[in-house]
């Protein structure tokens, strides 16, 4: 009797399970069974599904395939800058190098006497009407400059409308019928170490190469020896995105595809150490060219650098000084306000308009706030003795070499 009762108790459960199975089979016959059947109802699953398709999805700071999207969207705004420079002919060890011969062949000749040397770099389109930003060292002393633009079949001649050796920046202008596709400039004051960085340019002649890394550090000061005097960069962005010869002048982009820097230099002593000039250094230049047709900047006419701790100690000991601060002048431009005021190479600027000078940016910030014709009171140390000179701020020339 107990056995019959137990079997009867199981009947409702068996009937319920059978009914559920029948309902499931009927539902399955009316819809396609798929791992992603209800993906649209779950945002996380939908995001994964779109990522699998190769689409860009940004949600809660996640991203998929965004680098290729940025490269595609900005590619037309990156250009190849070619320059021709007249130099004295000389033999070169590169011509016995099979690797060099494979890539360059007969394109570069090395005859005796003056010759034309070709140089290559990168740049980016800053405005629709033809202003292009690059490095000054890409077009330095060039007798002819051309720009290769993606949407235009042949290279177009370019005019250097503004350049600054000390900033290592230049603005070119091209005259073309069509509207160009400029890249958007971001804010280089709004970046942090660890942020994504995308470099696009023409390294070693390989056009439109994309490399990805992060911002490694900010405000890096470096000095690079050059034929016409060392270039001092007081405030560079350091990145581990690969930057090689030919990348110079190309854009460094953030994760939104906005320019945050102009790729400039690479360390030959280590891997993954590249540098870029903050884009804010050139934004006002482009804006003034666009709105006013010229650049009006206050100018003193000096190159200067920050002394090392050891150099300060040696100077203090030699001249018997208690404490030394300031920046040392490296070069004076002829006929500049500094030249007219009597400033000299190796003068140490300690104060300007009663403001102490401790860092490189201190001098720059003071000069930038001046109007043309303003007078600066400059306190210096020359040969261990304090002096005061007065300099009248002038208008910065369009091209400085």
Order of alpha helices (4+ residues) and beta strands (2+ residues): alpha-alpha-alpha-beta-alpha-beta-beta-alpha-beta-beta-beta-beta-beta-beta-beta-beta-beta-beta-alpha-beta-beta-alpha-beta-alpha-beta-beta-alpha-beta-beta-beta-beta
